[in-house]
Amino acid sequence: MKPPGLNRRRVITILGAVAGMPLLTRDGHPENLLQWNGTSLGSPSRLLLYHPNRTKADRVAALCAAEIERLEQIFALYRDDSELARLNHDGRIAAPSHDLLLVLSHGTRLSALSAGAFDVTVQPLWNLYASHFFAPQTPPSQGPDPREVAAARALVDWREIAFSGTEVVLQRPGMGITLNGIAQGYVTDRIIGILRDNGFDRVLADLGRSEIAALGRHPDGRPWQIGLADPRQPEKFARILDLAPGAVCTSGGYGTKFEPSGRYHHLFDTTTGASAGHYIGVSVFSRSAMLADALSTALYVTPPGRGLDLLGGYSGVTALVTLPDGETRQLPA
């Protein structure tokens, strides 16, 4: 379900690039800037490609757009013909794609490490809250009936997914999967891989406004720069950071609020069925956008005392977490 006007998280901003403007390198020669604009899993997306051969840049950008479209046919919840939509509708799907199996495998591993804080079967809770708050009548100020929440929670359990090379089965009637907390990062990694394989070494990919990945450095020699939104005032930057080659992904309840106060948002604590409130923003830095994407959601839901243990399951990963009072901490310290 995707209620009208509800946008995905918009929590990171690319700085220092203007579409259509030539960039002067240190030797004074103009170098072409190609900016591709489109959507990825329903979110506004763009690629910034710096390359002296505009024809090659156009051709490779088209390859990237075709790959995004292919992955949309697998992971998009809002497309009735996608693999994921058909799985949710029928409770099973035969001959699943390699991409679907790979993302499910990574997702279930993280579900185990996070004791279910990250759970791809959380879709029934999303459906309940969305239908409750976006009903045609006057929007309610309180959440769904606790009995409805309990019924939705009973359908959330990543251990009830059975998958193999021949089929994927949801083992409880009424279950549903969302891969929005990991597939956007997977799409980003796939696009970065295509660009790298085609010889591009100065790239910034913004595929969803919460997942940004970089190759190399800015053509003027400086690191790429990004701005992280302030969770308490999302229209402002909390900080501006240099982005080393790799990815950063951010999760924040303020990005998809069901009502104005922000008490009810899309990042659910699956043990209670309520929106998680340990943090108000979590940004994760990793070589892999898929890993950063999933870990940012998992950390947001995981109680603070267990965050370091969760990160310890992966090498080379760091995080910035913002507590409800605005205090920001780095993990590991």
PyMOL commands that set and color helices and strands:
alter all, ss='L'
color gray80, all
select helices_A, chain A and resi 54-75+83-90+98-113+123-133+146-153+158-160+183-197+253-255+289-301+304-311
alter helices_A, ss='H'
color red, helices_A
select strands_A, chain A and resi 12-14+23-24+30-31+33-40+43-50+92-94+161-163+167-170+203-207+211-215+224-230+233-243+246-251+268-269+274-275+281-286+318-322+328-331
alter strands_A, ss='S'
color yellow, strands_A
deselect
rebuild
show_as cartoon
